[in-house]
């Protein structure tokens, strides 16, 4: 019985536990074995118990894998939110009002450069220049704090 369990589980302690559980079940339920079917019954019981152990392991591993993935996603989301808040604080405190307005219209309201230009009554080239300078300033700031 032990050898069958070990050939399925590849773990000495778990194999011993499985055999013990089979005998504990037989004693608890007061099962009477017939001599001609006893060996087959015991081996089948061990095999079934091993299958239960493997199923429980798979469920446990799946749970831990999903839990780990969820925790990783939460960490990434929190990091992204913190970075976004830091970016918004920097932009609000360091960019000129027109550049700030252009950034908000372009990226938060998802307007095209032409739509931003039309809304603010400025040229499309002015919008491009403000965006370019603002993004350069933001990159420079975040490179200095990342070091």
MARROLUM-162414 format. One record per residue: residue number from 1; x, y, z of N, C-alpha, C in turn. Coordinates in steps of 0.1 Angstrom, whole numbers, plus 2048, in hexadecimal, padded with zeros to 3 digits. Layout:
! MARROLUM-162414
[node NUM,[X,Y,Z],[X,Y,Z],[X,Y,Z]]
...
! end
This chain:
! MARROLUM-162414
[node 1,[808,7F4,800],[800,800,800],[809,80D,800]]
[node 2,[813,80C,808],[81C,818,809],[823,81A,7FB]]
[node 3,[828,80F,7F5],[82F,810,7E8],[825,816,7DD]]
[node 4,[819,812,7DE],[80F,818,7D4],[80E,827,7D7]]
[node 5,[80C,82A,7E3],[80A,838,7E7],[817,840,7E3]]
[node 6,[822,83B,7E5],[82F,842,7E2],[830,843,7D3]]
[node 7,[82C,839,7CB],[82D,83A,7BD],[824,845,7B7]]
[node 8,[81A,848,7BE],[810,852,7B9],[814,860,7BE]]
[node 9,[818,861,7CB],[81B,86E,7D1],[829,873,7D1]]
[node 10,[833,869,7D1],[841,86C,7D1],[845,874,7DE]]
[node 11,[83E,871,7E9],[841,877,7F5],[840,86D,801]]
[node 12,[84A,86A,808],[84A,860,812],[840,862,81D]]
[node 13,[840,86F,822],[837,872,82D],[828,872,829]]
[node 14,[826,877,81D],[818,877,819],[813,869,816]]
[node 15,[81C,861,811],[818,853,80E],[815,84B,81B]]
[node 16,[81D,84E,825],[81A,847,832],[80D,84D,838]]
[node 17,[80A,85A,836],[7FE,85F,83B],[7F2,859,834]]
[node 18,[7F3,857,827],[7E8,852,81F],[7E5,844,824]]
[node 19,[7EF,83B,826],[7ED,82E,82A],[7E6,82E,838]]
[node 20,[7EB,837,841],[7E6,838,84E],[7D7,83C,84E]]
[node 21,[7D4,846,845],[7C6,84A,844],[7BD,83F,83F]]
[node 22,[7C2,837,836],[7B9,82C,831],[7B6,822,83D]]
[node 23,[7C1,81F,845],[7BE,816,850],[7B5,81D,85B]]
[node 24,[7B7,82A,85D],[7AF,831,867],[7A1,831,862]]
[node 25,[79E,833,855],[791,832,850],[78A,825,852]]
[node 26,[792,81A,84F],[78D,80C,851],[789,80A,860]]
[node 27,[792,80E,869],[78F,80C,877],[783,815,87C]]
[node 28,[782,821,877],[778,82A,87B],[76A,825,876]]
[node 29,[76A,820,86A],[75D,81C,864],[75A,80D,867]]
[node 30,[763,806,86E],[762,7F8,872],[75F,7F0,865]]
[node 31,[768,7F1,85B],[766,7EA,84E],[76C,7DC,850]]
[node 32,[765,7D2,84B],[76A,7C4,84C],[76E,7C1,83E]]
[node 33,[77A,7BC,83C],[77F,7B9,82F],[77E,7AA,82D]]
[node 34,[77B,7A6,820],[77B,798,81D],[789,795,818]]
[node 35,[78E,789,81B],[79B,785,818],[79E,786,809]]
[node 36,[795,782,800],[797,781,7F2],[797,78F,7EB]]
[node 37,[792,799,7F1],[791,7A7,7EB],[799,7B1,7F4]]
[node 38,[79F,7AD,7FF],[7A5,7B7,808],[7B0,7BE,801]]
[node 39,[7B9,7B7,7FA],[7C5,7BE,7F4],[7C0,7C8,7EA]]
[node 40,[7B7,7C4,7E1],[7B2,7CE,7D7],[7AB,7DA,7DD]]
[node 41,[7A3,7D7,7E8],[79C,7E2,7EF],[7A6,7EC,7F5]]
[node 42,[7B0,7E7,7FC],[7BA,7EF,802],[7C2,7F8,7F8]]
[node 43,[7C6,7F1,7ED],[7CD,7F8,7E3],[7C5,803,7DC]]
[node 44,[7B8,800,7D9],[7AF,80A,7D3],[7AD,815,7DD]]
[node 45,[7AB,812,7EA],[7A9,81D,7F4],[7B6,826,7F4]]
[node 46,[7C1,820,7F4],[7CE,828,7F4],[7CE,831,7E7]]
[node 47,[7CB,82B,7DC],[7CB,833,7CF],[7C2,83E,7D0]]
[node 48,[7B5,83C,7D5],[7AB,846,7D6],[7B0,851,7E0]]
[node 49,[7B6,84D,7EB],[7BA,857,7F4],[7C6,860,7EF]]
[node 50,[7CE,859,7E7],[7D9,861,7E0],[7D3,86B,7D6]]
[node 51,[7C9,867,7CF],[7C3,870,7C6],[7BD,87C,7CD]]
[node 52,[7B7,87A,7D9],[7B1,885,7E1],[7BD,88E,7E5]]
[node 53,[7C8,888,7E9],[7D3,891,7ED],[7D8,899,7E2]]
[node 54,[7D9,893,7D6],[7DE,89B,7CA],[7D4,8A6,7C6]]
[node 55,[7C7,8A3,7C7],[7BD,8AD,7C4],[7BE,8B8,7CD]]
[node 56,[7BF,8B6,7DA],[7C0,8C0,7E4],[7CD,8C9,7E2]]
[node 57,[7D8,8C2,7DE],[7E4,8C9,7DB],[7E2,8D3,7CF]]
[node 58,[7DB,8CE,7C5],[7D9,8D6,7B9],[7D1,8E2,7BC]]
[node 59,[7C6,8E0,7C4],[7BE,8EB,7C8],[7C6,8F5,7D0]]
[node 60,[7CE,8F0,7DA],[7D6,8F9,7E2],[7E0,901,7D9]]
[node 61,[7E6,8FA,7D0],[7F0,901,7C7],[7EA,90B,7BE]]
[node 62,[7DE,907,7B9],[7D7,911,7B1],[7D3,91D,7B8]]
[node 63,[7CE,91B,7C5],[7CA,926,7CD],[7D6,92F,7D0]]
[node 64,[7E1,929,7D4],[7ED,931,7D7],[7F2,939,7CA]]
[node 65,[7F2,932,7BF],[7F6,939,7B2],[7ED,944,7AF]]
[node 66,[7E0,942,7B0],[7D6,94D,7AD],[7D8,958,7B8]]
[node 67,[7D9,955,7C4],[7DB,95F,7CF],[7E8,967,7CC]]
[node 68,[7F3,960,7C8],[7FF,967,7C6],[7FE,970,7BA]]
[node 69,[7F7,96C,7AF],[7F5,974,7A4],[7EC,980,7A7]]
[node 70,[7E2,97E,7B0],[7DA,989,7B4],[7E1,993,7BC]]
[node 71,[7EA,98E,7C5],[7F2,997,7CD],[7FC,99F,7C5]]
[node 72,[801,999,7BB],[80B,99F,7B2],[803,9AA,7AA]]
[node 73,[7F7,9A7,7A5],[7F0,9B1,79E],[7EC,9BD,7A7]]
[node 74,[7E8,9BA,7B3],[7E5,9C5,7BC],[7F1,9CE,7BF]]
[node 75,[7FD,9C8,7C0],[809,9CF,7C2],[80C,9D8,7B6]]
[node 76,[80A,9D2,7AA],[80D,9DA,79E],[803,9E6,79D]]
[node 77,[7F6,9E3,7A0],[7EC,9ED,79F],[7EF,9F9,7A9]]
[node 78,[7F3,9F5,7B5],[7F6,9FF,7C0],[802,A07,7BB]]
[node 79,[80D,A00,7B6],[819,A07,7B1],[815,A11,7A6]]
[node 80,[80D,A0C,79D],[808,A15,791],[801,A21,796]]
[node 81,[7F8,A1F,7A0],[7F0,A2A,7A6],[7F9,A34,7AD]]
[node 82,[803,A2F,7B4],[80C,A38,7BB],[814,A40,7B1]]
[node 83,[818,A39,7A7],[820,A41,79C],[817,A4B,795]]
[node 84,[80B,A47,793],[802,A51,78C],[7FF,A5D,795]]
[node 85,[7FD,A5A,7A2],[7FB,A65,7AB],[807,A6E,7AC]]
[node 86,[813,A68,7AC],[81F,A70,7AD],[820,A79,7A0]]
[node 87,[81D,A72,794],[81E,A7A,788],[814,A85,788]]
[node 88,[808,A83,78C],[7FE,A8E,78D],[802,A99,796]]
[node 89,[808,A96,7A2],[80D,AA0,7AB],[818,AA8,7A4]]
[node 90,[821,AA1,79E],[82C,AA9,797],[827,AB2,78C]]
[node 91,[81E,AAC,784],[819,AB4,778],[811,AC0,77E]]
[node 92,[809,ABE,788],[801,AC9,78D],[80A,AD4,793]]
[node 93,[815,AD0,799],[81E,ADA,7A0],[829,AE0,798]]
[node 94,[82C,ADA,78D],[838,ADF,785],[836,AE3,777]]
[node 95,[82B,AE0,771],[829,AE4,763],[821,AF1,763]]
[node 96,[824,AF9,758],[81C,B05,756],[80D,B02,753]]
[node 97,[804,B0B,756],[7F6,B09,755],[7F2,B04,747]]
[node 98,[7F7,B0A,73C],[7F4,B06,72F],[7F8,AF8,72C]]
[node 99,[804,AF5,730],[80A,AE7,72E],[801,ADD,735]]
[node 100,[7FE,AE0,742],[7F5,AD8,74A],[7E8,AD5,743]]
[node 101,[7E2,AE0,73E],[7D5,ADF,738],[7D6,AD6,72B]]
[node 102,[7E1,AD8,723],[7E3,AD0,717],[7E4,AC1,71B]]
[node 103,[7EC,ABE,725],[7EE,AB0,729],[7E1,AAA,72D]]
[node 104,[7DA,AB1,735],[7CD,AAC,73A],[7C3,AA9,72E]]
[node 105,[7C2,AB2,725],[7B9,AB1,71A],[7BE,AA5,711]]
[node 106,[7CB,AA5,70E],[7D0,A9A,705],[7D0,A8C,70B]]
[node 107,[7D4,A8B,718],[7D5,A7D,71D],[7CA,A79,727]]
[node 108,[7C4,A82,72E],[7B9,A7E,737],[7AC,A7E,72F]]
[node 109,[7AA,A88,726],[79D,A88,71F],[79F,A82,711]]
[node 110,[7AB,A7D,70E],[7AE,A76,702],[7AA,A7D,6F5]]
[node 111,[7AD,A8A,6F5],[7AA,A92,6E9],[7B7,A91,6E0]]
[node 112,[7B4,A93,6D3],[7BF,A94,6C9],[7C6,AA1,6CB]]
[node 113,[7D2,AA2,6C6],[7D9,AAF,6C6],[7D2,ABA,6BF]]
[node 114,[7CB,AB7,6B5],[7C3,AC1,6AD],[7B7,AC5,6B6]]
[node 115,[7B1,ABC,6BC],[7A5,ABF,6C5],[7AA,AC8,6D1]]
[node 116,[7B5,AC5,6D6],[7BB,ACD,6E1],[7BD,ADB,6DC]]
[node 117,[7C4,ADC,6D0],[7C7,AE9,6CB],[7BA,AF1,6C8]]
[node 118,[7B0,AEB,6C3],[7A3,AF2,6C0],[79C,AF6,6CD]]
[node 119,[79D,AEE,6D7],[796,AF1,6E4],[79D,AFD,6EA]]
[node 120,[7AA,AFD,6EA],[7B2,B08,6F1],[7B4,B14,6E8]]
[node 121,[7B1,B13,6DB],[7B3,B1E,6D2],[7C2,B21,6CF]]
[node 122,[7CA,B16,6CE],[7D8,B17,6CB],[7DB,B0E,6BF]]
[node 123,[7E8,B0F,6BA],[7EB,B07,6AF],[7EF,AF9,6B3]]
[node 124,[7ED,AF0,6AA],[7F1,AE2,6AD],[7FF,AE0,6B0]]
[node 125,[808,AE9,6AA],[816,AE8,6AD],[819,AED,6BB]]
[node 126,[812,AF6,6C0],[813,AFA,6CE],[810,AEF,6D7]]
[node 127,[805,AE8,6D4],[801,ADC,6DC],[80D,AD2,6DC]]
[node 128,[812,ACF,6D1],[81D,AC5,6D0],[829,ACA,6D8]]
[node 129,[82D,AD7,6D7],[838,ADC,6DE],[836,ADB,6ED]]
[node 130,[82A,ADF,6F2],[828,ADE,700],[828,ACF,705]]
[node 131,[822,AC6,6FD],[823,AB8,701],[831,AB3,701]]
[node 132,[839,AB6,6F7],[847,AB2,6F7],[84F,AB7,703]]
[node 133,[84E,AC4,705],[855,AC9,710],[850,AC4,71E]]
[node 134,[843,AC2,71F],[83E,ABD,72C],[843,AAF,72E]]
[node 135,[842,AA6,724],[846,A99,725],[855,A98,728]]
[node 136,[85D,AA0,722],[86C,AA0,725],[86E,AA4,733]]
[node 137,[867,AAE,738],[868,AB3,746],[864,AA7,750]]
[node 138,[859,AA1,74D],[855,A96,755],[85F,A8A,756]]
[node 139,[864,A87,74A],[86E,A7C,749],[87A,A7F,751]]
[node 140,[87F,A8C,74F],[88B,A90,756],[889,A8F,765]]
[node 141,[87D,A93,76A],[87A,A93,778],[87A,A85,77E]]
[node 142,[873,A7C,777],[872,A6E,77B],[87F,A66,77A]]
[node 143,[888,A6A,771],[895,A64,770],[89D,A68,77C]]
[node 144,[89C,A74,781],[8A4,A78,78C],[8A0,A72,799]]
[node 145,[892,A70,79B],[88E,A6A,7A7],[88F,A5B,7A7]]
[node 146,[890,A55,79B],[892,A46,79B],[8A0,A42,79E]]
[node 147,[8A9,A4B,79D],[8B8,A47,7A0],[8BB,A48,7AF]]
! end
